[in-house]
Amino acid sequence: MEITTKDGPALKIVLAPDARLARQPEDVRDVASSVTEGWAIKAPLAGVFRDRHPGDVDASPLARQGSTLEAAEIAGFVEVGPILLPFIAPKAAIVSGVQARPGELVGYGDPVFMMEHAQ
């Protein structure tokens, strides 16, 4: 897999044909982690962070600091080539911070949206 951005940074992952997993991931679907003050929506895959759908150039960011997300609402996307994977809010919450800028590379599991419980 190779990920590049328009301004140059790149990431390339190459596995040998006979490569095997060192250990099986325990739960790759877990994208929310608990912390004392709140929690984070983590990147579902390594790729380029998009704060809006790339086909909608006039749209504002889907989620920004202070905005409220409902359960199952899309907060942004990870772009890998022609594929877009959404950041999905698992429950209603308030965005307390966005840790990535649009167009920036994010890694699998990186906390991108910091969340606080909705009142």
C-alpha positions as CSV (number, residue, x, y, z in Angstrom):
1,M,0.0,0.0,0.0
2,E,1.3,3.5,-0.8
3,I,-0.1,6.8,0.4
4,T,1.0,10.1,-1.0
5,T,-0.1,13.7,-0.6
6,K,0.0,16.6,-3.1
7,D,2.8,18.3,-1.2
8,G,5.1,15.3,-1.1
9,P,5.0,13.3,2.1
10,A,4.5,9.6,1.4
11,L,4.1,6.3,3.2
12,K,4.8,3.0,1.6
13,I,4.1,-0.4,3.2
14,V,5.4,-3.5,1.5
15,L,4.9,-7.1,2.8
16,A,6.9,-10.1,1.7
17,P,4.7,-12.7,-0.2
18,D,5.1,-15.1,2.7
19,A,4.5,-12.6,5.5
20,R,2.2,-13.6,8.4
21,L,0.7,-11.7,11.3
22,A,2.9,-11.8,14.4
23,R,-0.3,-11.8,16.5
24,Q,-4.0,-11.5,15.6
25,P,-5.5,-8.1,16.4
26,E,-7.9,-8.3,19.4
27,D,-10.6,-6.0,18.1
28,V,-9.8,-4.0,15.0
29,R,-13.4,-2.5,14.9
30,D,-12.9,-0.6,18.2
31,V,-12.5,3.1,17.0
32,A,-13.5,4.8,20.4
33,S,-11.2,4.7,23.4
34,S,-12.1,5.7,26.9
35,V,-10.2,8.3,28.8
36,T,-11.1,10.1,32.0
37,E,-12.2,13.4,30.5
38,G,-13.7,12.0,27.3
39,W,-12.7,9.8,24.4
40,A,-11.4,9.8,20.9
41,I,-12.6,8.8,17.4
42,K,-9.6,7.0,15.9
43,A,-8.5,6.6,12.3
44,P,-10.0,3.3,10.9
45,L,-7.0,3.0,8.5
46,A,-3.8,4.9,7.6
47,G,-4.5,7.5,4.9
48,V,-5.1,11.2,4.2
49,F,-7.5,13.0,6.6
50,R,-10.4,14.8,4.9
51,D,-12.7,17.0,7.0
52,R,-15.4,17.0,4.3
53,H,-16.3,14.9,1.3
54,P,-13.8,15.6,-1.5
55,G,-16.6,15.8,-4.0
56,D,-18.2,18.7,-2.2
57,V,-15.6,21.5,-2.5
58,D,-17.9,24.2,-1.2
59,A,-19.0,22.4,2.0
60,S,-17.8,23.3,5.4
61,P,-16.0,20.8,7.7
62,L,-18.3,18.0,8.9
63,A,-17.1,18.4,12.5
64,R,-15.1,21.1,14.2
65,Q,-14.3,22.0,17.7
66,G,-17.5,22.7,19.6
67,S,-19.8,21.0,17.2
68,T,-22.2,18.3,18.4
69,L,-22.4,14.9,16.6
70,E,-25.2,12.5,16.9
71,A,-24.7,8.8,17.1
72,A,-23.7,7.3,13.7
73,E,-23.0,10.8,12.2
74,I,-19.9,11.1,9.9
75,A,-17.2,13.4,11.3
76,G,-14.7,13.2,8.4
77,F,-13.0,10.7,6.2
78,V,-9.7,8.9,5.6
79,E,-8.8,8.8,2.0
80,V,-6.7,5.9,0.6
81,G,-6.5,6.2,-3.2
82,P,-10.1,6.2,-4.5
83,I,-11.5,4.8,-1.2
84,L,-13.0,7.0,1.5
85,L,-13.5,5.5,5.0
86,P,-15.7,7.5,7.3
87,F,-15.0,8.5,10.9
88,I,-18.3,7.6,12.6
89,A,-19.4,8.9,16.0
90,P,-20.4,5.8,18.0
91,K,-22.6,7.9,20.2
92,A,-23.8,11.5,20.6
93,A,-21.0,13.8,21.8
94,I,-19.4,17.2,21.5
95,V,-16.1,17.6,19.5
96,S,-13.5,19.0,22.0
97,G,-10.7,19.0,19.4
98,V,-9.5,17.9,16.0
99,Q,-6.0,16.6,16.0
100,A,-5.3,16.5,12.2
101,R,-5.4,19.1,9.5
102,P,-7.1,18.4,6.2
103,G,-4.7,16.7,3.8
104,E,-2.5,15.4,6.6
105,L,-1.4,11.8,6.8
106,V,-2.9,9.9,9.7
107,G,-2.0,6.4,10.9
108,Y,-4.2,3.5,11.8
109,G,-5.6,4.1,15.3
110,D,-4.5,7.7,15.6
111,P,-6.9,9.8,17.7
112,V,-8.3,12.4,15.3
113,F,-11.4,13.7,17.0
114,M,-11.3,14.3,20.7
115,M,-14.8,14.0,22.1
116,E,-16.7,14.9,25.3
117,H,-20.0,13.4,26.4
118,A,-23.0,15.3,25.3
119,Q,-24.9,17.0,28.1
